[in-house]
Amino acid sequence: MSETNEDKTSGDFREMGSRLAQEVISFLKKKMDKASRVGNLKDMKLSFVGHSIGNLIIRAALAGIYTQF
């Protein structure tokens, strides 16, 4: 469950999306590091569930992640 925008919801959607994108990237890196140490690196799936404005933030985050790779 994301916490990065919890107290910062009155800003620009791109900024909130960027913060969420960084949180997602950090989360995935931690999971991949742990999985590689244990030797259990499989396909990972990530789901997003949002409501109302949260969906716009998710879309902004995914657009930001996409441009980083």
C-alpha positions in Angstrom: 0.0 0.0 0.0 1.5 3.3 -1.1 2.3 5.9 1.5 4.3 8.4 -0.6 1.4 10.8 -1.3 -0.5 10.3 1.8 -0.1 13.8 3.2 0.6 15.5 -0.2 -2.6 15.2 -2.2 -3.1 18.8 -3.2 -0.2 19.0 -5.6 0.4 18.5 -9.3 -0.6 15.1 -10.7 2.8 14.7 -12.4 4.6 15.3 -9.1 2.4 12.8 -7.2 2.8 10.4 -10.1 6.6 10.9 -9.9 6.6 10.2 -6.2 4.5 7.1 -6.7 6.8 5.9 -9.5 9.9 6.2 -7.3 8.1 4.3 -4.5 7.2 1.5 -7.0 10.7 1.3 -8.4 12.2 1.2 -4.9 9.7 -1.5 -3.9 10.5 -3.6 -6.9 14.2 -3.3 -6.4 13.9 -4.5 -2.8 11.8 -7.5 -3.9 14.2 -8.4 -6.7 17.2 -8.1 -4.4 15.6 -10.4 -1.8 14.5 -12.9 -4.5 18.0 -13.0 -6.1 19.6 -13.6 -2.7 17.2 -16.5 -1.9 17.5 -17.8 -5.5 13.8 -17.6 -6.0 13.6 -15.0 -8.8 10.4 -15.7 -10.8 8.1 -13.5 -12.7 6.7 -10.8 -10.5 3.3 -9.3 -10.9 2.2 -5.9 -9.7 -1.3 -4.7 -9.6 -2.6 -1.2 -9.0 -6.0 -0.4 -7.4 -7.1 3.1 -7.3 -10.2 5.2 -6.8 -11.1 8.4 -8.5 -8.1 10.8 -8.4 -5.9 7.9 -7.3 -6.4 6.4 -10.8 -5.0 9.6 -12.3 -2.0 9.4 -10.1 -1.4 5.8 -11.0 -1.6 6.7 -14.7 0.9 9.5 -14.2 3.2 7.1 -12.3 3.1 4.5 -15.0 3.9 7.1 -17.6 6.8 8.2 -15.6 8.1 4.7 -15.1 7.7 4.0 -18.8 9.9 7.0 -19.8 12.6 5.9 -17.4 13.2 2.6 -19.2 
